[in-house]
Amino acid sequence: MSAMGVLLSGVAVRNGDLDEVVDVFLSIVRGVGHRAEALAGPHRDTESSDVLCTSSPGWVTLVPHYVVPPERLAAEMTRRLDTVASAITVYEDVFWTHHLVDRGHVVDSFANLPGYFGEQDYVHGHEGDPDLVAAGLGADASAIAPYFRQISVRRARSTLLPAPKAHRDDEYDLLDGWVVVELWRRMGIAWPDPSGSATTRIPLGRDAMDALSSWLRGS
């Protein structure tokens, strides 16, 4: 997979109807004063302001790279769709978060590197509860629990020990942002593949992306 860059976000909605989820997302975009359309795949070229959407059994995934905070997008979508969602953020390829959102409410939060942005940031209230997440999303708690391991910034900076992995057969370790793909895979959630015919692209544009992020921060 290619590098994530500075920031990436994603929302996986517990819903098997891609068209319905995309329609709800587009209605949110219209609500912030912009219009967009969904384009069927495959897609040879994508922009950082594109939203990539794909479906897997029981799930629809949206990856709007720079829309933050994604848990608020998940809250708005789950409120409208009466369902649950998993929301992830990756920052600088190393720091990542996971939120469980249930019908408009964030009910669990996890950050892999508490204190990454300062001594008090993401230290309290971001420990994560894998049993709660597994029950809420219909996942296997024993499969996802190893991902909910917080690591100190000092340990993360160590060059003497290899970065830990959740499972031995994972491609990515817990200090690699792409580990969120491993976590989602164990939840039965697919990551959008731009080259695949099953992936829908929504060219949002920077102005619409910024407007959506601004609205979410204020909501």
C-alpha positions in Angstrom: 0.0 0.0 0.0 1.1 3.6 -0.6 2.1 6.0 2.1 -0.7 7.6 4.0 0.8 11.0 4.3 0.1 13.3 7.2 -3.5 12.5 7.9 -6.0 9.8 6.9 -9.5 9.1 8.2 -12.1 6.4 7.6 -15.5 5.4 8.6 -17.0 1.9 8.3 -20.8 1.8 8.7 -22.7 -1.3 9.7 -25.0 -1.3 6.7 -25.0 -3.6 3.6 -26.4 -1.1 1.1 -23.6 1.0 -0.4 -26.0 3.2 -2.4 -28.0 4.1 0.8 -24.8 5.0 2.7 -23.4 7.0 -0.2 -26.7 8.9 -0.5 -26.6 9.8 3.2 -23.1 11.0 2.9 -23.9 13.1 -0.2 -26.9 14.7 1.7 -24.5 15.7 4.5 -22.2 17.3 1.9 -25.2 19.2 0.4 -26.0 20.3 3.9 -22.6 22.2 4.1 -23.3 23.9 0.8 -21.6 21.7 -1.7 -22.6 19.2 -4.3 -20.8 16.0 -5.3 -21.6 12.9 -7.3 -20.6 9.2 -6.9 -18.6 7.6 -9.7 -18.4 3.9 -10.2 -14.9 2.2 -10.4 -12.3 1.3 -11.3 -10.4 4.5 -10.9 -6.9 5.0 -12.3 -6.3 8.4 -10.7 -7.5 9.6 -7.4 -7.0 12.9 -5.5 -6.5 13.4 -1.8 -9.8 15.2 -1.6 -11.6 12.1 -3.1 -13.8 9.9 -0.8 -13.4 6.2 -1.7 -16.3 3.9 -0.8 -16.7 0.1 -0.9 -18.9 -2.6 0.6 -18.2 -5.9 2.2 -20.8 -8.2 3.8 -22.8 -6.0 6.2 -20.5 -3.0 5.9 -19.9 0.1 3.8 -16.5 1.8 4.2 -15.8 5.5 3.4 -12.3 6.8 3.4 -12.3 10.6 3.2 -8.6 11.3 3.7 -8.7 14.7 5.4 -12.2 14.8 6.9 -11.7 15.1 10.7 -12.8 14.2 13.2 -14.2 11.0 11.5 -16.0 9.9 14.7 -18.3 13.0 14.2 -18.9 12.0 10.6 -19.7 8.5 11.9 -22.0 9.9 14.6 -24.0 11.9 12.0 -24.2 8.9 9.6 -25.1 6.4 12.3 -27.8 8.8 13.6 -29.4 9.0 10.2 -29.0 5.3 9.4 -29.9 4.0 12.9 -26.8 1.8 13.1 -23.2 1.6 14.4 -19.8 2.4 13.0 -16.1 2.1 13.4 -14.1 5.3 12.8 -10.3 5.5 12.5 -7.7 8.2 12.2 -4.0 7.9 11.3 -1.6 10.8 11.8 2.0 10.9 10.4 1.8 7.1 9.7 2.4 6.3 13.4 -0.3 7.6 15.7 -3.8 6.1 15.2 -7.1 6.1 16.9 -10.3 4.0 16.8 -13.8 5.0 17.9 -16.9 2.9 18.3 -20.0 5.0 17.4 -23.5 3.9 18.1 -26.5 5.8 16.7 -24.9 9.2 17.0 -22.9 8.6 20.1 -19.2 7.8 20.6 -19.2 4.9 23.1 -15.5 3.8 23.0 -12.2 5.5 22.2 -8.7 4.2 21.7 -5.4 5.8 20.9 -2.3 3.7 20.4 0.2 6.3 21.6 -1.2 8.3 24.5 0.9 11.5 25.1 2.0 11.6 21.4 0.9 15.3 21.2 1.8 16.1 24.8 1.7 14.7 28.3 -2.1 15.2 28.7 -3.3 14.4 25.2 -5.2 11.1 24.6 -4.0 9.8 28.0 -7.3 9.5 29.7 -10.5 8.1 28.2 -8.7 6.6 25.2 -7.7 3.2 26.6 -10.3 1.3 24.5 -12.5 -1.6 25.5 -12.1 -4.5 22.9 -15.0 -6.5 24.5 -17.3 -3.5 24.1 -16.1 -2.9 20.5 -16.5 -6.6 19.6 -20.0 -6.7 21.0 -21.0 -3.5 19.3 -19.6 -4.4 15.9 -20.2 -8.1 15.9 -16.5 -9.0 15.9 -14.4 -11.7 17.7 -13.1 -10.1 20.8 -10.1 -12.4 20.9 -9.1 -11.4 17.4 -9.3 -7.6 17.9 -8.2 -7.3 21.5 -4.4 -7.4 20.7 -4.8 -4.2 18.6 -6.0 -2.3 21.7 -2.5 -2.2 23.2 -1.3 1.3 24.1 2.4 1.9 23.8 4.4 4.6 25.5 6.1 7.3 23.3 9.4 6.3 24.8 8.9 2.6 23.8 7.8 3.7 20.4 11.0 5.6 19.9 13.2 2.7 21.0 15.5 1.3 18.3 16.6 -1.7 20.5 13.3 -3.6 20.3 11.1 -4.4 17.3 7.7 -2.8 17.2 5.1 -5.2 18.6 2.4 -6.8 16.4 -1.1 -7.7 17.3 -0.9 -11.1 15.5 2.2 -12.8 14.2 0.8 -13.1 10.7 -0.1 -9.4 10.4 1.9 -7.5 7.8 1.9 -4.3 9.9 2.9 -3.6 13.5 1.1 -1.6 16.1 3.3 1.5 15.3 2.4 1.5 11.6 -0.7 3.4 10.7 -1.7 0.7 8.1 -2.4 -1.6 11.0 -5.9 -0.2 11.0 -6.4 -2.2 7.8 -5.5 -5.3 9.8 -7.9 -4.4 12.5 -10.7 -3.7 10.1 -10.0 -7.0 8.3 -10.5 -8.9 11.5 -13.8 -7.1 11.9 -14.9 -8.2 8.4 -14.5 -4.6 7.0 -12.9 -4.1 3.6 -10.5 -1.3 2.7 -11.4 0.5 -0.6 -9.3 -0.5 -3.6 -9.3 2.3 -6.2 -8.5 -0.1 -9.0 -11.4 -2.4 -8.2 -14.7 -2.2 -9.8 -16.4 -2.4 -6.4 -15.0 0.9 -5.2 -17.0 4.1 -5.7 -15.2 7.4 -5.9 -16.7 10.7 -4.7 -14.6 13.6 -6.0 -15.3 16.0 -3.2 -12.8 18.8 -3.8 -10.8 20.7 -1.2 -13.4 23.4 -0.6 -16.1 20.8 0.2 -13.7 18.7 2.2 -12.7 21.8 4.3 -16.4 22.8 4.7 -17.3 19.4 5.9 -14.4 19.2 8.4 -15.2 22.6 9.7 -18.9 21.7 10.2 -18.0 18.4 11.9 -15.6 20.2 14.3 -18.4 22.6 15.3 -21.2 20.0 15.5 
